[in-house]
Amino acid sequence: MNRLPGPRFLNTILLGRDTVDKLEAAAAAGFAQVELWREDVASSSVADVRTALARTGLQLTDVQVLLDFDGASAATRQSKRAEAMSLLALANDVGAGTVLVPAGTATDYAPERVADDLRWLCLRAAEHGLRIAYEGMAWSRLHSTLPSAWQQIEQVGAPNLDIVVDAFHLFAAGRTADDLHDIPVERIALVQLSDVLAQPLPGQVTTQARHHRCLPGDGLWPLETLIDALAEMGYSGPIGLEVFNDALKARDPHEVAHEAMAALEAVLAH
């Protein structure tokens, strides 16, 4: 029996073709939500995206992605804040309630600025009625694990700053579902699932993350341990797939979306 009742989403990164095709394929496969990239909007238009969402009934899990914002160097801080304002406005334009922000990865990272940057961002997001979903990635400079990212969220203390649980970054870093223990379930913004055919080797994590993930059940990670932990916590928020896979993206989006939904439901019903 599936014990995670939250809405199922698909990150559009899995699908090829144009944005409207992606949205129609996701809806036809039974997904309730999608994670939308700003590139999806740029390659189409706000009006076309909103029309497709209205026609399909899809909701937006979040809009992605504001990279290397927290801890931006003095040379890039103002441009990153301008980029942030643009993405927040875009989220409003397409009807999203959440913007996804990974923890910084830049080589000129300034850790002493992270808390101030995130407080500024959360205040600006609140002015737009938006939430920030903060994600520690396996190659983030300061916050590459769930416990570390959660400690940063607690330090910032903003009510609209919640955490992303991404199976790739959890298992690629050699971590386990035990990392969820101190995170309140109501502060989990969303859960992203994917799998891999081989454990990422040092120096290959980013390449594997961006090109060679696979659908749950096709790989080797113990996703059921994460799902069990979330169920025990009573998680009922969005859960879905963020699968970067060049081969799948090259195929018909409707076929791939149906395969993705089948894989998602199978792993959730283990």
C-alpha positions as CSV (number, residue, x, y, z in Angstrom):
1,M,0.0,0.0,0.0
2,N,1.2,3.5,-0.8
3,R,1.6,5.4,2.4
4,L,2.6,8.8,0.9
5,P,-0.6,10.5,-0.2
6,G,0.9,13.8,-1.5
7,P,0.6,15.1,-5.0
8,R,2.8,13.4,-7.6
9,F,5.1,15.7,-9.7
10,L,7.4,15.4,-12.6
11,N,10.4,17.6,-13.2
12,T,10.2,18.7,-16.9
13,I,13.9,18.1,-17.2
14,L,13.1,14.5,-18.0
15,L,11.1,15.3,-21.1
16,G,12.1,16.6,-24.6
17,R,10.2,18.7,-27.1
18,D,8.7,22.1,-26.4
19,T,7.2,23.2,-23.1
20,V,3.5,22.7,-24.0
21,D,4.3,19.2,-25.1
22,K,6.0,18.5,-21.8
23,L,3.1,19.8,-19.8
24,E,0.6,17.8,-21.8
25,A,2.6,14.6,-21.5
26,A,2.9,15.0,-17.8
27,A,-0.8,15.6,-17.3
28,A,-1.7,12.7,-19.6
29,A,0.5,10.4,-17.6
30,G,-1.4,11.3,-14.4
31,F,1.0,13.7,-12.7
32,A,-0.7,16.4,-10.7
33,Q,2.2,18.8,-10.7
34,V,5.4,19.7,-12.5
35,E,8.6,21.3,-11.5
36,L,9.1,24.0,-14.1
37,W,12.4,25.6,-15.2
38,R,12.8,29.2,-16.2
39,E,14.1,27.9,-19.5
40,D,10.7,26.2,-20.1
41,V,9.1,29.6,-19.9
42,A,11.9,31.4,-21.9
43,S,11.5,28.9,-24.8
44,S,7.7,29.4,-24.8
45,S,5.9,32.3,-23.1
46,V,4.2,33.0,-19.8
47,A,0.9,33.2,-21.6
48,D,1.4,29.8,-23.3
49,V,2.5,28.2,-20.0
50,R,-0.4,29.5,-18.1
51,T,-2.8,28.4,-20.8
52,A,-1.4,24.9,-20.9
53,L,-1.5,24.7,-17.1
54,A,-5.1,25.8,-17.1
55,R,-6.0,23.3,-19.8
56,T,-4.3,20.3,-18.2
57,G,-5.1,21.1,-14.6
58,L,-1.5,20.8,-13.7
59,Q,-0.2,22.7,-10.6
60,L,3.4,23.9,-10.2
61,T,5.5,22.3,-7.5
62,D,8.1,25.0,-7.9
63,V,10.0,27.1,-10.4
64,Q,13.7,26.4,-10.9
65,V,16.4,27.4,-10.3
66,L,18.4,30.2,-8.5
67,L,22.0,28.9,-8.5
68,D,24.9,30.1,-6.5
69,F,22.9,32.8,-4.7
70,D,23.7,32.3,-1.1
71,G,27.3,33.2,-0.3
72,A,27.7,35.0,-3.6
73,S,31.0,36.9,-3.8
74,A,31.2,40.7,-3.6
75,A,31.7,40.8,-7.4
76,T,28.5,38.8,-8.1
77,R,26.2,39.6,-5.2
78,Q,24.3,42.4,-6.8
79,S,23.8,40.6,-10.1
80,K,22.6,37.5,-8.2
81,R,20.1,39.6,-6.3
82,A,18.8,41.0,-9.6
83,E,18.5,37.5,-10.9
84,A,16.6,36.5,-7.8
85,M,14.1,39.3,-8.2
86,S,13.6,38.3,-11.8
87,L,12.9,34.7,-10.9
88,L,10.5,35.6,-8.1
89,A,8.6,37.8,-10.5
90,L,8.5,34.9,-13.0
91,A,7.2,32.5,-10.4
92,N,4.4,35.0,-9.8
93,D,3.7,35.4,-13.5
94,V,3.3,31.6,-14.0
95,G,1.3,31.0,-10.8
96,A,3.9,29.2,-8.8
97,G,4.1,29.4,-5.0
98,T,7.7,28.1,-4.5
99,V,11.1,28.9,-5.9
100,L,13.9,26.3,-5.6
101,V,17.3,27.5,-4.5
102,P,20.3,25.1,-4.1
103,A,23.0,25.8,-1.6
104,G,26.0,27.6,-3.3
105,T,28.6,25.8,-5.3
106,A,30.8,28.7,-6.7
107,T,34.5,28.6,-6.2
108,D,34.5,32.1,-4.9
109,Y,31.9,31.2,-2.3
110,A,31.6,33.5,0.8
111,P,30.2,31.5,3.7
112,E,30.0,34.4,6.0
113,R,27.3,35.9,3.7
114,V,25.0,32.9,3.5
115,A,22.6,33.7,6.4
116,D,22.2,37.4,5.3
117,D,21.7,36.4,1.7
118,L,19.0,33.9,2.6
119,R,17.2,36.3,5.0
120,W,17.2,39.0,2.2
121,L,15.8,36.4,-0.3
122,C,13.1,35.2,2.1
123,L,12.0,38.8,2.7
124,R,11.8,39.5,-1.0
125,A,10.0,36.2,-1.6
126,A,7.5,37.0,1.2
127,E,6.7,40.2,-0.6
128,H,5.7,38.1,-3.6
129,G,3.8,35.6,-1.4
130,L,6.4,32.9,-2.2
131,R,8.2,30.2,-0.4
132,I,11.9,29.3,-0.9
133,A,12.8,25.6,-1.1
134,Y,16.4,25.3,-0.1
135,E,18.4,22.3,-1.4
136,G,21.8,21.1,-0.2
137,M,23.4,19.4,-3.3
138,A,26.2,16.8,-3.1
139,W,28.7,19.3,-4.4
140,S,27.5,22.4,-2.5
141,R,30.3,24.2,-0.8
142,L,28.9,24.6,2.7
143,H,25.7,22.7,2.9
144,S,26.0,19.4,1.0
145,T,23.8,17.3,3.4
146,L,20.3,17.5,4.8
147,P,21.4,18.1,8.4
148,S,23.7,20.9,7.4
149,A,21.1,22.6,5.2
150,W,18.5,22.3,7.9
151,Q,20.8,23.9,10.5
152,Q,21.2,26.8,8.1
153,I,17.4,27.1,7.7
154,E,17.1,27.2,11.5
155,Q,19.7,29.9,11.7
156,V,18.0,32.1,9.2
157,G,14.7,31.6,11.0
158,A,12.4,32.6,8.1
159,P,9.0,31.0,8.1
160,N,9.0,30.7,4.3
161,L,12.3,28.9,4.0
162,D,11.9,25.1,3.9
163,I,14.0,22.2,2.8
164,V,14.2,20.0,-0.3
165,V,14.8,16.3,0.1
166,D,16.5,14.9,-3.0
167,A,17.4,11.2,-3.2
168,F,20.2,11.9,-5.6
169,H,22.1,14.2,-3.3
170,L,21.4,12.1,-0.2
171,F,22.7,8.8,-1.6
172,A,25.4,10.2,-3.9
173,A,27.0,11.7,-0.8
174,G,26.9,8.3,0.9
175,R,24.3,9.4,3.4
176,T,21.2,7.6,4.6
177,A,17.6,8.4,5.5
178,D,18.7,8.9,9.0
179,D,19.5,12.4,7.9
180,L,15.8,13.2,8.2
181,H,15.6,12.7,11.9
182,D,15.8,16.2,13.1
183,I,13.8,17.8,10.3
184,P,10.2,18.7,11.1
185,V,8.0,17.0,8.5
186,E,6.1,20.3,7.9
187,R,9.3,22.0,6.9
188,I,9.9,19.6,4.0
189,A,8.9,21.5,0.8
190,L,9.1,18.6,-1.6
191,V,10.8,15.2,-2.2
192,Q,12.7,14.4,-5.4
193,L,13.4,10.8,-6.4
194,S,15.8,9.3,-8.9
195,D,18.1,6.3,-9.1
196,V,21.5,5.5,-10.6
197,L,23.0,2.4,-12.4
198,A,26.3,2.9,-10.6
199,Q,27.3,4.8,-7.5
200,P,28.9,8.1,-8.5
201,L,32.7,8.1,-8.3
202,P,34.6,11.2,-7.0
203,G,34.8,13.8,-9.7
204,Q,31.9,12.3,-11.6
205,V,29.0,13.3,-9.4
206,T,27.9,16.4,-11.3
207,T,28.1,14.7,-14.7
208,Q,26.1,11.8,-13.4
209,A,23.6,14.1,-11.8
210,R,23.0,16.2,-14.9
211,H,23.0,13.4,-17.5
212,H,22.8,9.9,-16.2
213,R,20.2,9.5,-13.5
214,C,17.6,6.8,-14.1
215,L,14.0,6.1,-13.0
216,P,13.4,4.7,-9.5
217,G,13.6,0.9,-9.6
218,D,16.0,0.8,-12.5
219,G,19.0,1.4,-10.3
220,L,20.7,0.4,-7.1
221,W,19.8,2.9,-4.4
222,P,17.7,1.9,-1.4
223,L,14.9,4.3,-2.2
224,E,12.5,2.3,0.0
225,T,14.4,3.3,3.1
226,L,13.8,7.0,2.3
227,I,10.2,6.4,1.5
228,D,9.7,4.4,4.7
229,A,11.3,7.2,6.8
230,L,9.0,9.8,5.1
231,A,6.0,7.6,5.8
232,E,6.9,7.2,9.4
233,M,7.2,11.0,9.7
234,G,3.7,11.4,8.2
235,Y,4.9,13.3,5.1
236,S,2.0,14.3,2.9
237,G,3.6,16.9,0.6
238,P,4.7,16.7,-3.0
239,I,6.7,13.7,-4.1
240,G,8.0,13.1,-7.6
241,L,10.8,12.6,-10.0
242,E,13.8,14.7,-10.9
243,V,15.6,12.6,-13.5
244,F,18.2,14.1,-15.7
245,N,18.7,11.5,-18.4
246,D,19.9,12.3,-21.9
247,A,18.5,9.1,-23.5
248,L,15.1,9.4,-22.0
249,K,14.9,13.1,-22.9
250,A,15.5,12.1,-26.6
251,R,12.4,9.9,-26.7
252,D,8.7,10.6,-27.1
253,P,7.7,12.7,-24.0
254,H,4.3,10.9,-23.7
255,E,5.9,7.5,-23.6
256,V,8.6,8.6,-21.1
257,A,6.1,10.4,-18.9
258,H,3.9,7.2,-18.6
259,E,7.0,5.1,-17.8
260,A,8.0,7.7,-15.2
261,M,4.6,7.6,-13.5
262,A,4.6,3.8,-13.5
263,A,8.1,3.8,-11.9
264,L,7.1,6.4,-9.3
265,E,4.0,4.5,-8.2
266,A,5.8,1.2,-8.1
267,V,8.5,2.5,-5.8
268,L,6.0,4.2,-3.6
269,A,3.9,1.1,-3.3
270,H,6.8,-1.2,-2.3
